[in-house]
Amino acid sequence: MYVDGIADFTQSYGKTLMAAQLNDKWGFVDQTGKWVVEPQFERVWKFDENGLAPARMSDKWGFIDQTGKWIIEPQFREILCSWFHLGDKEAAMVQIDDKVGIIDQTGKWVLEPQFDWIDTDFTFDEKESAGAVINDKWGIIDKNGQWILAPTFDGIDTFQTNGLARAKMNDKWGFIDKTGKWVIEPQFDEVGRFKNGLAEAQINEKYGFIDQTGKWIIEPKFDRVTDFVDNELAGAELNGKWGIIDQTGRWVIEPRFDCVYNTAGLGTVEQGGRRGFMNRSGYWIEPQIYVNGLTEKGIVSAEMNGKWGFMDKTGKWVIEPQFERVHKSFATNGLAGANKDGKWGFIDQTGTWVIEPQFDEIWKFGENGLAIAKIKNKFGFINRTGQWVIKPKYTHVVIYEDVFFVQEKQKWRMVDPNGKIIAKVQFDNIMGDFI
């Protein structure tokens, strides 16, 4: 795994802070390693754009600012989601005792803690309602916590643009309108959301597709199906094999694949553990080749006869298969990792070695022009020429912009891009993705 940054190294109000642990307590340090918020908390999470971070003390959660001052006193059992727009307010979903509610940035209750659960659809600005649970029954509430639909359902989904929502009653699914009236009676074992006017539905262990009146457009005769996508095709399984159907249920490609799914808008099939692209007429790339997913430039890493290279979406080899392994895609500097004879190096987009294979492992180049490399179980950092910028002597590393966190002898330190120690303080742990 390549680490582009640290999940909890955050910027707001002009400060860049990193969560770090010392003597079993958590606080925040800046890019020089100085404690900005002294280690005093049992646990912390990253600062949000509003300058607040969740922190736990005496087994209760609250929110602190970037000086470590409590803005919302620790009182919550859990912080379930923070922060999102609820109307004109910044809000967070919290749990107190066994009930869930929503607070604003001052800690004032926007929705009193009365619910067993609130669906996270409220976290999206465009949603005006969300599913909520009381006493194991689902209903829909508005942003003021008022019941739009009383909690009488066994399960419920949010409304789609067609005005319908999936709902469950007595272990069967159907669709209701915004008044709670059944438009499609609960009769299905499973239903999906409507896409392109059709929704998948299961009855008696078989899948088909219904329209918005509940009429079967494609009779339930398949073992499994995928959604219809923009090209108006869907995958369908019958007797253990997958094929492609159109919106009438007719086979466009007969079932003969192990799996069918979509990658970057192209139909993708799998057979014998190998993948290929296909269209209505059949294949673009036959599945004796394993394709690893299209990049944003339409180039895919692919394997044939045990060797890896790169091809375009027409199946033409851009770099002939010659490597034991390759990275999925090229970095912004035009290099991709490749493995030859058990060692890793970097190639350019013609397949020429720019950095000869010599490392046990390598990670994708970051925007700072450096890549993590591993040799003899130790991590260091190399530049585009393959020179060690920071020599390999560390057991774990994390990169954030021009700050490097390295672990040696179970302690974390901060070093600059030349390997010079930034701060003498050593941390027991840091919060973020590391390798």
N, C-alpha and C positions, 0 to 999 in steps of 0.2 A: 504494500500500500504506500502511495506517495502522499505526503502531508503537504498540502498547499498552505495551510495556516493552522492556527490553534483555535479550536471552537470557542474557547472562553477567553481569548485575548481580544478585548472589545474596545471600540472607540466611540466616545460620546463626550460632548462638552469639551472637546479638544484634548481629552486624556486618552491614553492607551494603557489599559490595565490587564494584568494577567492573574488569574486565581492561582495561588500557591499555598502549600501546606508546610507548617513547621511545628514540631512537637505536638502533632495530632490536632492542630488548630489551623483553620483556613483564613486567609486574608487576600489582599491584592497588592501586586508590585507593579511599578512602571517599567519602562524599557531600560532603565539603568539598574534595575534590581532593588530599588529603594521601596520599602514598605510604605504604600500610600494609605492602605487600610490594614492596621496591625492584625496579625493572626489571632483571632479570638472566637471564631465561629466553628460550630460542629461541621457545617457544610455550607457551601455557597454555589450559586450558578452565575452565569455571565451577566454583565450589565446590558440592559436593553438601551435602545436609542433614547429613551426618556430619562436615562441616568440612574435607573433603579436596578438593583440586583436582589434576587431572593437569597436569604440567609437563614440559617437555622441555629437556634440557641435553646438549650433546655428542652430539646425535642419538639420545638414549635418553630414554624416558619413565619417570617415577615419579610419586609423589604428595606434595604439600606440604600443610602446615596453614596457618592464616591469619596466621601470623607469617613464612611463607616457609621454614620448617624442613622438611627432607626427612623424612617419616614412612616412606615406602617409597622407597629409593634408586633413581635412574634406571638402569634395566637392561633395559627392555622395548622391543622393536621397535615395537609398537603397543599402545594400550589400546583394546580392541574394544568393551567395554561396561562401564559403571560407573554407580552401584552398584546391586545388586539383592539380594533375600533368597534365600539358599540354605540351606534349613532354618532354623537359628537363627543363621546367620552373615550378615553383610554381605559381599558378594563382588563381584569384578570379573573380567571375562574379558580376558586379556592374551595377547600373542604374544611369544615369545622365540625368536630365530633363526627357524626356519620352523614351530615347533610352538605350539599353542594350549593354554592351561591356565587355571585359575581360582585366584585368590588371595583371602585375607581382608584385613581392614583393617590388619593388621600386616605384610602382604607374604608371609605364610606360604602355601605351596601347599596349597590345598584339593583341587584336582585337578592332578596333575603335568602339565607341558607335554609331551604325547605325541600329541596329536590334530592332524590337519590342519585340522579345523574342528569347532566345537561349535555346534549349532543354538541360536538365542537363546531357545528356549522355556524354558530355565532361568531367564530373567529374570523369569518370572511365578511368583508364590508358589505357585499351585495346581498347578504342574507338578512331578511327581515324577521325570520322566525327560526326556531330550532326545536328538535324533539327533546322532551324531558320525561323523566320517570318519577313516579310516586307510587309506593306500595306495589312495585313490580308491574305497573301499568303505564303505557306510553301515551303521551299527548303532544300537542304542539303549543309552545308559548311564544309571545311576541317579545320585543326587546324591553318591555316593562315588566315581564314576568307574568303577564295575564294569559290565561288559557285561551288560545284560539280554538283549539279542539281539546275537549276534556280528556283526561287520561283514562281511556277505556280500552285501548288496544294492547295486544301482546307484543307488537313491534310496529315501528313506523319510520318512514324515511322523510326527508324534506321534499317540498313540492318542486317539481320540474317546471320548465317554461310552458309546458302544455297544461299546467294547472292540476296535474295529477301527482299523487304520492303513493308509494307502496305502503301497504298496511297489512298487519297480521291479526287474525282473529281465529281462536279455536284451532291453532296450529296450521291454518291455511292462509295464503297470501292473495291479496287482490289490490285494487287501486281505489282511492277515495278522491273526492274533490275537496275544495277548500272549506266546504261546509261540513265535511265529515261524512257525506253521503257516499255510499258505495256506487261507483261508476262501473267497476268490474268486480263482481262478487268474489269474496275470498274462496278460492277453489283450487289454488295451485300449491304444490309442495315448495316451489321456489319461483321467484320472478326476478328479472333484472330491470334496470332502468330503461326507459324508452330512448332509442337512438335511431335516427332516420325514420321515425314513425313506427318502429317495431321494438318489441321487448321479448327477450327470451323467457320462456316459461316451462316449468316441469310439472308433469302429472303422470302418475303411475310409472315413475322412474324413467320417463322418456321426455326429451326436450323438443320444443318447437318454438314458433314465434307467433305472438298475437299483435293485433293492432290496438288502437286506443279505445275501441269499443269492447275488447276482449275476444273478438273473433279470431279463430285460428287462421292465419295467413299461410303458415307452414305447419302442417300437422305434426304433433309430437311423435317422432319416430326415431330420433337420434339419441345416442347415449350421452353425448355432451356437445356443446356448441360454443362458439365465440361470438362476440358482438359483430354486427355488420359495421364495416368501416367506410371511409369516404368512397372507396371504389365499389361499394355496394356488394361486397363479397364477405362471406363469413366462413370460418372453419367449422366442420361438423365431424363427429366421430360415430362410426358404426362398426360394431363387431371388432373393436380394438384397433381400427385403422381410421386415419383422418383424411378428409378430402376438403374440397372447396365447393360451397353452394352459392347460388344467386338468391335474389329476394323472392323467387317463386319456389325455392326449395330444390331446384334442379341441380344436379351435380355438374359443376363446371370442370372440375378435376376430380376424377373418381377417387374414392378412399383407398390410399395405399401408403400413407405416411404414418410415422410414429407420433408426430405432433405437428400442429399448424399454429402459427402465431404471427405477429407483425413486428417488423423492425424498421424504424425510420420511414414509415408509410409504405413499405414494400411487403408483400406477402412472403413469409418465410416458412420453410418446411424442414422437418427433421426426419431422418431415416437412418437407422443403425447408428445413432449417436452423432450423426453428421448433419449439417445444415446447408441449405441452399436457398436462393431467392427464386421466386416464381411469379408469373402473371397469369392471365386467363388462358393463355395458350400452352402453358407448361412452365419449363424452367428458364431462367436466365443463367443460373449457375447450378449445375448438377450437384446433388448431395453426396457425391464421393469426396467433396471438398467441405471442410469444416469452416464456416464463416463466423467471425467473432463479433459482428454488429457494425453497422455503418458509422463512420465518423461524420462530423458536420460537413466535411469536404467530400463526402461520398466515397471515401476510401475505406476498405475493410481489411483487417488482418485475416488471413485464411491459411488453412493447412491442407496439404495434399501429400499422401504417401509418407506421412511422418515428418514433413518439412513445412516450415512456415514462411510466408511472404506477404505481400500486399496486392490487392486487386481493386478495380473499380466495380461499380454496380452492374456493368455489362458482362462481368466475368473475365475481363482482360487483366492479365498479370501486369501490375505496375512494377513490382519487384518480385522476381521469380522466387518460388519456394526453395529455400536453401538453408534456413536457420532452424535450430532445434526449438526455439521459442522466440516470440517477439512481443513487444508491448502492443496494446490494443490500438494506439493511435500515436501520431507524432506530436511532440511538444511545439510550442509557439516558435521555438528557435529552429524548427525544421528537423529535429533529431528524434529518433525512436530507439528504444532499447532492443537489442537482439542478442541471442545466445548462440554461441558456436563452441562445440567441443566442451560443453559444461561451463563456459565462462561468458560473462555478459560484457557488452560494449555498446556503442551507439553508432547507428547508421544514418546517412542522410536519405533524402527521398529518391535517390537513384539506387540505393542499396549499398553504397560505398561506405566502408568503415571510416568514421571520423575519429572515434575513440576505440582503439583495438580491444577485443574481448580479453578481459583480465580480472574482472570482479566476480565475486560469488553471487551478489545481487545488486541491482540498481533500481532507482526510482526515477520517475519522469522529471525532467527539468522544470523548475519553477520560474516564475516571472523575474526572480532575482538573479537568474543565470546560473544557479547552482543545482546540483543533483545529489541526492543521498546515494552513497555507495557503501557496500559491505564487503569486507575481506577478512578472512580468519576470525569470523564472528564478531568483528568490531565495525562500527559505523564511523564514517567521515563524510566530507563534502568535496565534490570535484567541480571544476569549471568546464566550459565547453571544449577545452583542449584535452581534458582528462587529467589535468594536474590536480593534486590534492591541495585544496585551499585550507581545509581543516583535516588534519591527519586522522586516520582511522584508529581510534583508541576508546570509543565510547560504546556502552551497552545499549543505549536508546538515544534517540534524537527527535527533536521537534523544531520546525522552522516557522517563523513568522516574520515576513518582510526581511529586515536586516538584523533580526535578533534570533539567536540560536540557543535552544535549550538542550543541554547534553547531560547524560547520566553516566556517572563513573563512581564505582564503589557504593552503589545504592543511593547516591546523592545527586541532585540536579543543580546545575550551574548555568549561568548565562554567559555566552561568548559572542564576540563580534564576528563578521564575515572572514576575518583573518585568524580566528581561533583564540584571540586574546580574551582573557577573562574580564567581563564587564563589571561584575559585582562579586565581592568576596563571600557574600551570604550563600549558604547552601540550603536547598529545599528538600524536604522529605518527599514531596510529590507536587505535580502541577496538574492543572485541569485542562485537558485537551487531547487530541488524537496524537499518538506518538508511536514510533516503531523502535 
